Amino acid sequence: MFGQHVLDLQNVSFRLCELETEVESLHSLVYGAAEPVQGRGAEEVPTAAFTKAKSGQAASVTEPPIA
């Protein structure tokens, strides 16, 4: 364990991959929710609410340290 690069540890690499996937997913959700709002489409309010909820969950997932 000592003398290795941190990214060589499988659990660290796996966790970073999960977090990057979550960020990219949220990126798509945010743009998908924002596009109708620019045209003032009130029918897309549930998509914006879902995006807000999902981003809050993602933020809480990143709080614990990587074990």
N, C-alpha and C positions, 0 to 999 in steps of 0.2 A: 504494500500500500504506500509506504513511504518511498520517495524517489521517483514516483510516477507523476505524469501530468494529470491534473484534475479531470480533463476531458477524456482521458484514457479509462476512467472508471465507468463501467457500463451503466450503473444507476444514474449517474450525473448526466451522461449523454442521452439516456432515455428520457429523463425528466425534461431536459432542455428541448428535446424534440417534441414532447407533448405540449410544452408551453408555446413553442413556435407555431405548432399546428393550431392551437387555440387562438393565438393572436391573428393569424391569417384568416381564420374562420370569422372572427369578430370584425376584421377589416371588411370582409365581404358583406357582412350583415349591416354594418354602419352605412356603407355606400348604398346598399339596397334600400335601407330605410330612409336615407337622406334624399335620394333622387325624387320620390313623389312629393316630399315636403317642399322641394324647390318649386314645384308646380302647384303647391298648396292643396294637395290631395288629402283630404281628411280621412279618406277610406283606408289609408295606410297607417293609422294610429296604432293598431295592434302590432304591426311589424316594428314600429319604433319602441313600443313598450317591451316587446320580446327582446329586442336588441339591448335595451337598457338593463333588463333583468339578467341576461346572459353575460353582459360585461361585468356586472356586479359580482356574479358567481366566479368569473375568471379572476377578478381582482382578489377575491378572498382565497382562491386556490393558491395564489402566488405568495401569500403571506408566510406560511410555514417554511422553515429552512429546508433545504435539500438534505435528506438523511443519507 
